[in-house]
Amino acid sequence: MLNTDPLNSRALGTPLPVAAVDCLPIVKRLPGSVLNSAQLGSWALNANGGTIVISCDDGPTGALFDPLERVDVYLLLIGELRVPMSSFQATMRRTGKSFLQAIVPAGDSVLPALEYGTLMQVQLGYYYPSVDEYNGLETIALAPLQQIRSDEGPTRYTLTLSGYGDFPQADPLERILQGVQTRSINQGARRVRCNVDLLLRPDNYAVDTNGERFHVGQIQYFVNATSAAMEVIEVGDG
């Protein structure tokens, strides 16, 4: 309420001070960075991760202590080995060779376990921090490991892993694109940049937010620790 404090003790109309919260927080380690979730996006996509407060042991509950119920995660599998990555890009094609490239930080600890020809897969799905569980993981990009490049600096050792391969034929499906950012047309074929879709695959059909439906020839993914997008390209464009 205005004018109830001693004069000049507080600017008129400002909110009351927030009372201190006595709480013993439950701290949960995340498996790694989670895209599109503010400060969490600064870690490697599935590296050692960080911590968040998910609840209070003996204090009040409310928005400050609500658990982070579900977050999107991108995981890199090389054979049976889950490898931390800081970014990846991929082009999955309906016909012809698909391409996958992933950047792996602290690669010196991973390098001895890598074998050429092993299948690399990028999975997208959901992680539930409060119960430390994954769900709904789907492979959105894959290729055999064909090239390993290392870059070493005073405090870093980074691997660039890449390869080309055939993408398996997808089941018939139609998906509505979300978060459309840009559209272009090249020789009559559409190219739409939008949010990454968990289930859309080459040879499926995409429905743009303007209502236009088209046959998907390839999907390009651009994902790092702070952003994620895909470009859906109509059959006939490249």
Residue, then its C-alpha position, 0 to 999 in steps of 0.5 A: m500500500l502506498n504511503t504506509d512506510p516512513l517517508n523516503s524509506r522506500a520509493l512509493g509504489t514499489p513492491l514489498p521486499v521478498a521474504a527470505v526463503d528457508c529451504l534445503p533444496i534437492v539438487k538434481r544433476l542433468p545429463g547435459s544441456v537442454l535446448n531452448s531452456a535458458q541457462l541450461g543451453s550453455w552446456a554440451l548437448n549431453a555432456n556431464g551437465g549441471t544442477i538445478v533445484i527441483s524442490c524443497d525438503d522442508g520449506p514452502t512450495g511454489a513456482l520457484f521450486d516446481p520441478l522441471e517436468r520435461v525437457d528436450v534432449y539430443l543424444l549421440l550414440i556411436g554403436e552402443l556408446r553414448v558420446p557427449m556432443s556440443s553441436f551437430q548438423a545433418t542432411m537426411r535424404r529420401t534418395g542418395k547419401s545422407f550426411l551427419q557431422a557431430i562436434v565432440p568436446a573433450g574428445d581425447s577421452v572418447l577417441p580410444a573407443l571409436e571405430y570406423g564404420t560404427l553407426m552414428q545416431v542422433q536421437l531426439g526425445y524427452y528427459y524428466p529431471s525429477v525422475d532421471e528418466y528418458n522417454g520418446l527417443e527417436t533417431i532423427a539422423l544417422a550415418p556410419l562413422q567415416q571421418i575423425r578429425s581432432d583439433e587440440g588447443p591449450t585447454r581443449y581437445t575437440l573431435t569432429l565426427s562425420g559420415y555418409g550413408d543411406f537413410p532407412q525408408a520412412d513409414p507414411l506420415e503427415r506432419i504439421l510444421q511448427g515455428v516456421q521462420t522462413r520460406s523459399i522456393n527454388q525451381g518450384a520446390r519449397r524450402v521451409r525453416c522451422n522447429v525440429d520435428l521429432l517424427l518428420r522424415p524424408d519421404n513423409y508429407a509436411v504441412d506448412t502453417n500457410g496450409e500448403r502440403f508438400h512431399v519431403g525430399q530431405i531434412q537438414y538439421f542445425v543444432n547447437a547448445t543454444s538453438a535448434a532448427m531444421e529445413v524441410i526441403e520438397v522433393g525436386d530441390g536438390 
